[in-house]
Amino acid sequence: MIVFSVIIPHYNDEIRLYSCLESLFNQEYEINKIEIIVVDDYSPNDIQSNINLRFPDVRFFRLAENRGPAPARNFGIANAQGKYLAFIDCDALAGPNWLKTFEKEFNCGEKVVCGPVFHRNCFLGRITALTAFGNFLDTQDGYKPNCPSVNYAILAETMKDFSYDETLGFTGKKVMPQCEDVLISTQFVSAGLRIRYAVDAWVLHDPSLAIRKFNRRAFLYGVGFAASRSRDNSLDGVWLYKHLKGASCIPLFGIRTALDLMRMIKHHKVLKISLIHFFPTIMCIIWVRIIYAVGVVEGYRKETYNRQISIKAEQ
């Protein structure tokens, strides 16, 4: 019997994918109860033969076009056979007790469970942890208002009522807003689900930290602010989006920067930020939030343009 279906969206990151798969096959969990599904988002190179050779038990699918992680995850969900669905990205490594911890929480009656998202112990790794995953560095179990798509699990039966917004998320070629995980988390909470946070269900997220990709991610998170707030009125920051429009980037810059700085102080031991690194970390946080603010303005412009196109089409 398949207990866990682990769903991994992939795009052009073969080496990290192999490491991710190895971490899953090394789980402190019975391997015959795990189904691993890799959904390739039409990478430039078709790696199916390589996957079949190295990991013959992995179910590999390749989309017909590059559409982003949201369609890849939805495809994986539609093809999953497990009682529980676990989500991880191809550039992340699952801790040895990842699935065991999820199952323990499900046996206690939880329906959605997430865990910490740690990063490589380097300067940009720490900045990524603070600015993108600062809410998932706590060292005590509890509950969260949202969950990261890089690390959570949900009952398959519960997931039938939800799906990822396929107009959102990173793609290899197109510039799309990044916030599909925030949106689906909000849908979970709006439906009355509690998101359990279990510290033993950790992953080590190791995305590319090349400067260009690092800056692009910050920009797309900003674009995603406008995209998500135009779709869901229950998200925080909707008032800013509706009343200040593109100018919402100004208070958002201040709010996000302040939150990042508070998290830096709170989690400096977890992130191994020494006193000598405080100033450069603060400067980099400010830089990230400037790029984020620019993304907010671009996101508002895009949403306004899309709205105008929709109105014309209806006429």
ZANU-509614 format. One record per atom (N, C-alpha, C): x, y, z. Coordinates in steps of 0.001 Angstrom, whole numbers, padded with zeros to 6 digits, always signed. Layout:
<atoms>
XYZ/...
</atoms>
This chain:
<atoms>
+000840-001199+000000/+000000+000000+000000/+000878+001254+000000/+000561+002169-000904/+001287+003435-000973/+000735+004381+000090/+001590+004797+001021/+001179+005732+002064/+001462+007163+001631/+002686+007410+001137/+003087+008762+000727/+003370+008830-000768/+002772+009805-001419/+003173+010182-002771/+003974+011472-002650/+005250+011415-002982/+006115+012592-002906/+006175+013225-004290/+005762+014473-004399/+005649+015165-005685/+006761+016203-005811/+007531+016082-006909/+008693+016951-007120/+008596+017612-008494/+008336+018921-008567/+008426+019617-009853/+009894+019835-010208/+010228+019720-011474/+011632+019858-011873/+011756+020673-013146/+012776+021534-013176/+013120+022233-014410/+014629+022450-014469/+015275+021752-015360/+016675+022013-015722/+017624+022073-014516/+017492+021113-013610/+018345+021095-012418/+018649+019642-012063/+019233+018931-013007/+019376+017480-012913/+020218+017042-011717/+021345+017699-011487/+022247+017282-010416/+021585+017421-009055/+020927+018561-008819/+020239+018748-007540/+019075+017768-007408/+018414+017451-008503/+017326+016476-008461/+017834+015118-007982/+018981+014695-008477/+019551+013415-008047/+019780+013415-006528/+020309+014517-006010/+020546+014608-004567/+019234+014554-003796/+018219+015215-004318/+016900+015194-003691/+016362+013761-003635/+016459+013062-004753/+015952+011688-004815/+016712+010771-003858/+018009+010953-003770/+018807+010137-002850/+018371+010361-001403/+018036+011621-001069/+017583+011904+000301/+016251+011218+000590/+015431+011043-000441/+014143+010379-000263/+014309+008873-000126/+015228+008298-000878/+015477+006859-000774/+016224+006500+000513/+016778+007509+001191/+017478+007283+002455/+016626+007635+003670/+015321+007749+003460/+014418+008065+004568/+014368+006937+005601/+014150+007321+006860/+013900+006341+007915/+012425+005932+007827/+012103+005327+006692/+010714+004977+006396/+010725+003847+005374/+009729+002971+005434/+009695+001834+004518/+009543+002317+003074/+010531+002000+002244/+010564+002525+000881/+009404+002010+000031/+008895+000808+000356/+007797+000258-000443/+006463+000956-000161/+006460+001858+000828/+005258+002643+001117/+005329+004050+000521/+006423+004310-000227/+006642+005644-000802/+006541+005577-002327/+005795+006488-002886/+005734+006677-004334/+006363+008033-004641/+007385+008048-005467/+008058+009302-005813/+007691+009687-007241/+007131+010876-007389/+006676+011376-008690/+007482+012618-009053/+008209+012549-010153/+008931+013708-010683/+008186+014199-011923/+007825+015487-011915/+007151+016083-013075/+008091+017121-013671/+008631+016791-014833/+009571+017688-015498/+008809+018742-016302/+009138+020004-016046/+008437+021132-016677/+009080+021488-018019/+009205+020486-018881/+009736+020655-020235/+011135+021298-020217/+012043+020653-019479/+013428+021121-019433/+014062+021036-020822/+015095+021838-021083/+015771+021787-022389/+016267+020383-022750/+016727+019649-021721/+017197+018276-021949/+016237+017294-021308/+015843+016292-022076/+014961+015250-021563/+015801+014261-020755/+015568+014205-019446/+016406+013386-018568/+015735+012062-018178/+014651+011714-018840/+013910+010521-018426/+014766+009252-018455/+015578+009080-019495/+016411+007874-019584/+017415+007819-018432/+017970+008971-018055/+018911+009020-016931/+018224+008663-015614/+017017+009189-015427/+016257+008892-014211/+015907+007403-014163/+015454+006866-015286/+015089+005445-015333/+016277+004548-015008/+017468+004990-015408/+018673+004197-015169/+019097+004264-013704/+019107+005458-013134/+019610+005633-011768/+018550+005382-010700/+017294+005715-011018/+016209+005569-010045/+015007+004912-010738/+015093+003630-011004/+014042+002944-011779/+012676+002940-011105/+012630+003143-009789/+011346+003114-009086/+010624+004461-009102/+011265+005486-009620/+010650+006813-009677/+009683+006897-010856/+008519+007451-010616/+007560+007706-011696/+007896+009077-012296/+008277+009087-013559/+008735+010317-014211/+007744+010722-015293/+007351+012002-015255/+006462+012562-016266/+007105+013831-016824/+006841+014116-018077/+007375+015322-018724/+006225+016082-019372/+006056+017350-018951/+005005+018173-019538/+005341+018537-020980/+004316+018849-021748/+004491+019131-023174/+005038+020527-023436/+004988+021395-022423/+005530+022742-022563/+005932+023272-021192/+006769+024302-021196/+007242+024911-019958/+006160+025834-019405/+005566+025439-018264/+004437+026196-017720/+004628+026629-016276/+005652+026132-015609/+005882+026526-014229/+005589+025408-013247/+005982+025611-011971/+005812+024553-010969/+004373+024273-010582/+003482+025267-010689/+002082+025045-010300/+001420+023968-011169/+001483+024055-012511/+000933+022975-013331/+001625+021633-013083/+002947+021687-012831/+003679+020443-012559/+003153+019795-011279/+002929+020582-010245/+002409+020029-008995/+000979+019507-009188/+000155+020251-009908/-001215+019783-010164/-001212+018463-010930/-000296+018323-011880/-000183+017077-012646/+000223+015936-011715/+001168+016208-010837/+001595+015186-009881/+000464+014777-008959/-000313+015754-008498/-001452+015471-007620/-002455+014561-008320/-002731+014869-009591/-003715+014102-010356/-003278+012652-010573/-001981+012405-010555/-001465+011059-010817/-001005+010328-009557/-001166+010940-008407/-000700+010339-007156/-001671+009261-006674/-001109+008258-006006/-001904+007137-005504/-001858+007014-003985/-001050+007832-003320/-000851+007704-001885/-001977+008275-001042/-001999+007859+000212/-002957+008380+001179/-002614+009827+001534/-001307+010126+001550/-000834+011477+001836/-000003+011976+000664/-000045+013283+000443/+000774+013923-000585/+001844+014754+000106/+003098+014535-000249/+004206+015310+000314/+004870+016083-000816/+005176+017347-000572/+005736+018212-001609/+007142+018662-001220/+008047+018561-002180/+009410+019046-002000/+009899+019515-003369/+010813+020468-003392/+011370+020945-004658/+012601+020134-005023/+012946+020154-006304/+014082+019354-006775/+015415+019862-006244/+015445+021102-005749/+016700+021653-005214/+016732+021612-003686/+016023+020650-003109/+015981+020512-001651/+016285+019067-001251/+016819+018911-000050/+017107+017600+000517/+016203+017384+001726/+015552+016240+001779/+014678+015935+002908/+015485+015361+004064/+015195+015820+005280/+015829+015245+006455/+015444+013779+006587/+016244+012974+007298/+016009+011522+007360/+014665+011128+007971/+014106+011976+008840/+012827+011665+009489/+011667+012467+008904/+011855+012964+007704/+010868+013850+007060/+009491+013189+006987/+009416+012040+006325/+008130+011368+006149/+007617+010769+007456/+008516+010256+008265/+008115+009685+009551/+007446+010746+010429/+007990+011969+010404/+007407+013056+011197/+006038+013446+010665/+005924+013532+009351/+004613+013830+008749/+003579+012799+009194/+003933+011520+009094/+002981+010462+009441/+002580+010551+010912/+003540+010837+011773/+003251+010981+013198/+002210+012080+013430/+002367+013210+012739/+001424+014319+012895/+000057+013964+012327/+000024+013267+011199/-001255+012850+010621/-001978+011884+011560/-001222+011005+012196/-001822+010063+013145/-002396+010763+014363/-001948+011986+014611/-002477+012794+015720/-003675+013639+015286/-004100+013472+014035/-005294+014167+013561/-005060+015389+012701/-003798+015730+012449/-003516+016894+011594/-003824+016567+010131/-004151+017594+009354/-004463+017390+007936/-003457+018056+007004/-002798+019101+007489/-001747+019776+006721/-000555+019977+007662/+000628+019562+007224/+001818+019658+008064/+002968+020225+007242/+003707+021165+007809/+004906+021682+007155/+006061+021648+008151/+007247+022022+007704/+008404+022001+008575/+009405+023081+008229/+010516+023125+008952/+011539+024149+008706/+012156+024039+007308/+012574+025195+006811/+013287+025248+005526/+014640+025885+005798/+015654+025053+005907/+017006+025534+006149/+017727+025766+004820/+018832+026503+004876/+019590+026822+003672/+021082+026632+003906/+021808+026617+002817/+023249+026466+002884/+023860+027562+003767/+024866+027188+004527/+025510+028132+005444/+026509+029013+004688/+025946+029935+003912/+026766+030933+003214/+025981+032236+003220/+026591+033322+002799/+025975+034639+002942/+024624+034729+002233/+024572+034400+000925/+023313+034510+000191/+022315+033441+000620/+022808+032315+001130/+021914+031306+001674/+021160+031843+002890/+021877+032558+003764/+021245+033149+004938/+020234+034224+004530/+020590+035025+003536/+019678+036085+003069/+018409+035468+002494/+018555+034394+001719/+017390+033700+001168/+016506+033166+002284/+017128+032565+003297/+016376+032040+004435/+015576+033142+005126/+016188+034303+005323/+015525+035404+006016/+014405+036026+005206/+014681+036316+003934/+013740+037098+003133/+012647+036265+002471/+012893+034979+002257/+011899+034148+001579/+011270+033100+002492/+012024+032646+003523/+011524+031566+004372/+011692+031884+005860/+011654+033170+006184/+011888+033586+007564/+010863+033062+008549/+009685+032707+008052/+008625+032196+008926/+008808+030710+009238/+009832+030089+008615/+010009+028644+008780/+011405+028315+009311/+011809+029110+010307/+013096+028897+010969/+012933+028597+012454/+011694+028579+012925/+011445+028362+014350/+011892+026966+014781/+012292+026849+016010/+012818+025588+016541/+011846+024910+017502/+010585+025339+017488/+009561+024710+018307/+008348+024382+017456/+007704+023244+017763/+006484+022866+017056/+005393+023897+017311/+004454+023993+016376/+003361+024943+016542/+002465+024941+015319/+001896+026096+015020/+001032+026244+013849/+001444+027496+013088/+001240+027466+011772/+001643+028573+010911/+000461+029060+010071/+000513+030332+009634/-000563+030853+008780/-000433+030413+007329/+000712+029850+006969/+000898+029366+005597/+001958+028268+005602/+002142+027653+004440/+003142+026589+004344/+003924+026747+003040/+005196+026388+003044/+006015+026527+001842/+005858+025306+000940/+005726+025511-000355/+005550+024380-001274/+006787+023500-001343/+007914+024010-000846/+009136+023218-000821/+009112+022185+000306/+008145+022296+001234/+008152+021391+002381/+006808+021357+003094/+005890+020533+002602/+004668+020290+003354/+004013+019004+002871/+003056+018528+003659/+002302+017329+003299/+000843+017543+003675/-000035+016852+002968/-001475+017018+003169/-002177+015707+002851/-003301+015448+003504/-004093+014279+003164/-004556+014393+001713/-004412+013323+000949/-004828+013349-000458/-006313+013653-000571/-007093+013122+000346/-008539+013360+000321/-008842+014839+000522/-008089+015485+001406/-008279+016916+001666/-007881+017746+000447/-006807+017330-000240/-006291+018103-001370/-007248+018107-002564/-008220+017202-002577/-009174+017155-003690/-009951+018455-003847/-010060+019213-002765/-010823+020466-002804/-009969+021658-003235/-008682+021427-003522/-007780+022530-003822/-006923+022217-005051/-006360+023273-005632/-005372+023113-006700/-004545+024389-006778/-003369+024268-007369/-002491+025430-007526/-002981+026307-008679/-002881+027623-008486/-003201+028584-009547/-002111+028494-010611/-002463+028036-011803/-001470+027761-012843/-001001+029003-013588/-001522+030173-013208/-001029+031415-013820/+000105+032016-012999/+000472+031342-011906/+001487+031861-011001/+002662+030905-010886/+003841+031448-010519/+005001+030611-010236/+006131+030827-011211/+007346+030394-010812/+008520+030518-011666/+008389+029629-012895/+008896+030100-014027/+009093+029236-015191/+010524+029450-015673/+010926+028598-016586/+012280+028735-017101/+012436+029920-018034/+011359+030267-018755/+011483+031275-019800/+010657+032535-019535/+009411+032345-019102/+008520+033482-018932/+008680+034112-017549/+008383+035418-017475/+008382+036102-016182/+006970+036027-015621/+006807+035254-014556/+005513+035091-013917/+005648+035404-012438/+004582+035929-011817/+004643+036214-010387/+004804+034937-009575/+005531+035054-008461/+005795+033906-007601/+005004+034055-006319/+003931+033311-006181/+003138+033381-004951/+002092+032281-004907/+002226+031269-005741/+001200+030223-005793/+001093+029457-004483/+002216+029339-003747/+002167+028638-002468/+001460+029471-001406/+001648+030798-001426/+000944+031681-000493/-000559+031592-000731/-000948+031575-002003/-002362+031556-002363/-003032+030263-001911/-002384+029122-002160/-003018+027859-001779/-003023+027688-000260/-001999+028210+000422/-001990+028173+001894/-003170+028948+002456/-003440+030108+001867/-004564+030933+002316/-005878+030214+002099/-005969+029470+001006/-007184+028681+000741/-007354+027592+001794/-006254+026977+002206/-006323+025974+003278/-006914+026587+004546/-006340+027726+004942/-006751+028370+006191/-008195+028873+006092/-008566+029433+004941/-009931+029929+004740/-010955+028799+004819/-010510+027590+004461/-011398+026421+004525/-011456+025817+005922/-010759+026436+006878/-010800+025971+008259/-009707+024987+008639/-008735+024783+007743/-007634+023869+008042/-006552+024583+008841/-005960+023884+009787/-004818+024409+010533/-003547+023813+009941/-002514+024634+009826/-001249+024184+009254/-000271+023916+010391/-000022+022651+010622/+000869+022227+011696/+002324+022414+011273/+003134+022904+012191/+004564+023093+011961/+005317+022123+012855/+006050+021189+012240/+006782+020170+012990/+008273+020321+012708/+009061+020604+013722/+010468+020947+013517/+011295+019773+012985/+010856+018535+013229/+011631+017386+012747/+011397+017098+011267/+010405+017761+010667/+010121+017568+009241/+010853+018631+008422/+012170+018716+008593/+012926+019790+007951/+013452+019369+006575/+013695+020378+005763/+014404+020177+004496/+015542+021186+004409/+016553+020826+003639/+017655+021740+003347/+017477+022223+001919/+017074+023477+001783/+016819+024054+000468/+018127+024635-000081/+018474+024234-001288/+019758+024662-001849/+019581+025189-003275/+018857+026310-003436/+018651+026860-004784/+019930+027476-005328/+019940+027728-006623/+021081+028418-007217/+021195+029812-006612/+022400+030162-006167/+022607+031462-005545/+023409+032400-006444/+023387+032113-007743/+023988+033052-008690/+023288+034402-008548/+024048+035488-008605/+023500+036825-008338/+022278+037124-009205/+022355+036796-010484/+021247+037109-011393/+019968+036376-010968/+020081+035084-010652/+018907+034316-010230/+018416+034760-008866/+019344+035109-008003/+018993+035600-006672/+018146+036875-006780/+018590+037818-007612/+017854+039068-007807/+016508+038818-008503/+016496+037890-009447/+015263+037586-010175/+014199+037045-009226/+014608+036187-008289/+013640+035653-007334/+013023+036758-006490/+013860+037687-006016/+013351+038796-005203/+012353+039633-006000/+012671+039875-007275/+011784+040655-008148/+010443+039940-008332/+010478+038633-008585/+009247+037885-008839/+008387+037744-007592/+009017+037712-006415/+008219+037727-005188/+007437+039037-005088/+008052+040142-005504/+007353+041424-005510/+006218+041448-006518/+006478+040940-007709/+005425+040830-008728/+004270+039994-008182/+004629+038948-007444/+003618+038053-006887/+002724+038706-005854/+003208+039754-005178/+002363+040450-004200/+001101+040967-004875/+001267+041675-005997/+000112+042233-006701/-000769+041130-007277/-000145+040103-007854/-000900+039027-008477/-001767+038290-007460/-001209+038006-006303/-001964+037255-005295/-003065+038106-004670/-002783+039380-004434/-003795+040245-003800/-004939+040557-004753/-004702+040477-006039/-005795+040693-006993/-006702+039461-007089/-006229+038311-006561/-006987+037068-006650/-007664+036677-005345/-007138+037130-004208/-007663+036698-002911/-007703+037876-001948/-008916+038296-001585/-009082+039461-000711/-008772+039172+000754/-008557+037900+001099/-008293+037568+002493/-006808+037665+002854/-005954+037883+001858/-004512+037974+002116/-004164+039286+002812/-003137+039246+003676/-002701+040489+004296/-002086+041395+003230/-002278+042688+003393/-001753+043639+002412/-002726+044010+001314/-003943+043442+001339/-004928+043750+000293/-005311+045224+000337/-005449+045771+001559/-005812+047189+001677/-004763+048053+000989/-003496+047751+001212/-002422+048516+000578/-002528+048428-000941/-002754+047215-001436/-002826+047002-002886/-003990+047782-003502/-005152+047729-002831/-006346+048351-003419/-006329+049874-003329/-005779+050415-002236/-005844+051859-002027/-004595+052606-002481/-003431+051995-002321/-002205+052679-002713/-001708+052246-004090/-002240+051120-004570/-001879+050619-005907/-000369+050408-006004/+000232+050907-007069/+001672+050700-007233/+002495+051345-006136/+001958+052400-005526/+002668+053091-004443/+002727+052259-003166/+002005+051142-003152/+002079+050251-001981/+003495+049710-001786/+004339+049832-002823/+005721+049370-002711/+006481+050108-001598/+006069+051355-001302/+006794+052157-000302/+006589+051612+001110/+005315+051499+001579/+005155+050918+002920/+005582+049450+002973/+005406+048726+001865/+005814+047318+001844/+007322+047172+002025/+008076+048080+001415/+009527+048053+001596/+009870+048167+003076/+009228+049119+003759/+009498+049306+005177/+009053+048128+006029/+007856+047619+005746/+007307+046510+006538/+008147+045249+006367/+008442+044897+005111/+009205+043670+004849/+010633+043772+005409/+011235+044937+005260/+012591+045116+005778/+012612+044971+007295/+011620+045580+007958/+011545+045493+009421/+011350+044048+009876/+010479+043300+009185/+010255+041893+009527/+011531+041078+009359/+012237+041325+008257/+013487+040598+008006/+014515+040885+009099/+014596+042138+009503/+015574+042509+010537/+015216+041886+011883/+013924+041836+012195/+013502+041206+013450/+013810+039711+013427/+013592+039089+012278/+013902+037660+012159/+015404+037414+012218/+016180+038348+011680/+017632+038209+011752/+018089+038195+013205/+017528+039087+014002/+017885+039139+015422/+017404+037881+016143/+016180+037451+015844/+015599+036285+016510/+016330+034989+016166/+016713+034845+014895/+017253+033567+014426/+018749+033622+014107/+019452+034618+014633/+020859+034769+014253/+021708+033559+014659/+021314+032870+015722/+022069+031677+016117/+021804+030512+015170/+020543+030339+014789/+020185+029272+013840/+020889+029497+012507/+020946+030762+012077/+021548+031103+010789/+023056+031310+010874/+023591+031252+012099/+025031+031415+012326/+025534+032762+011803/+024766+033811+012135/+025149+035170+011753/+025928+035777+012916/+027199+035932+012744/+028026+036506+013798/+027906+038027+013780/+028412+038657+014823/+028324+040109+014954/+028977+040825+013779/+030050+040254+013267/+030773+040890+012168/+029980+040858+010859/+028997+039932+010798/+028190+039803+009579/+026896+040614+009634/+026589+041223+010786/+025320+041926+010923/+025164+043050+009898/+026176+043910+009778/+026042+045060+008877/+025880+044641+007414/+026753+043767+006854/+026539+043354+005461/+025207+042630+005258/+024740+041902+006293/+023440+041234+006170/+022320+042259+006079/+022392+043299+006907/+021384+044364+006867/+021383+045049+005507/+022566+045346+004964/+022658+046011+003660/+022057+045140+002555/+022301+043835+002638/+021781+042935+001603/+020268+042780+001715/+019766+042764+002947/+018316+042715+003144/+017663+043941+002506/+018245+045100+002720/+017707+046336+002128/+017727+046248+000607/+018826+045718+000064/+018925+045560-001390/+017829+044641-001921/+017616+043503-001252/+016576+042555-001662/+015202+043214-001632/+014949+044002-000613/+013627+044620-000495/+013437+045781-001484/+014517+046398-001919/+014403+047396-002997/+013970+046685-004282/+014606+045563-004585/+014239+044793-005780/+012800+044301-005658/+012435+043845-004458/+011067+043406-004194/+010074+044540-004470/+010396+045747-004002/+009510+046896-004204/+009339+047217-005687/+010423+047118-006442/+010337+047320-007899/+009410+046272-008502/+009507+045028-008001/+008625+043965-008482/+007163+044251-008173/+006884+044847-007018/+005507+045204-006661/+004932+046179-007684/+005719+047189-008051/+005267+048174-009050/+004999+047486-010388/+005918+046614-010811/+005739+045891-012068/+004525+044968-011994/+004321+044333-010839/+003170+043452-010673/+001862+044209-010797/+001810+045397-010190/+000589+046203-010312/+000360+046606-011763/+001437+046978-012463/+001304+047351-013874/+000765+046183-014696/+001292+044996-014448/+000855+043810-015192/-000605+043479-014913/-000989+043537-013629/-002373+043218-013275/-003344+044230-013871/-002967+045510-013884/-003815+046544-014495/-003967+046288-015987/-002878+045949-016638/-002912+045669-018076/-003788+044441-018365/-003627+043391-017588/-004423+042178-017789/-005905+042436-017571/-006218+043288-016586/-007605+043631-016318/-008209+044393-017503/-007444+045318-018073/-007921+046079-019221/-008152+045176-020429/-007264+044224-020635/-007423+043281-021738/-008671+042432-021546/-008948+042015-020315/-010120+041193-020030/-011407+041976-020275/-011389+043263-019881/-012581+044103-020067/-012862+044285-021565/-011807+044539-022326/-011975+044704-023780/-012489+043422-024428/-011988+042284-023956/-012416+041002-024520/-013879+040740-024246/-014349+041136-023061/-015759+040952-022717/-016675+041849-023520/-016141+043028-023886/-016953+043971-024684/-017073+043506-026138/
</atoms>
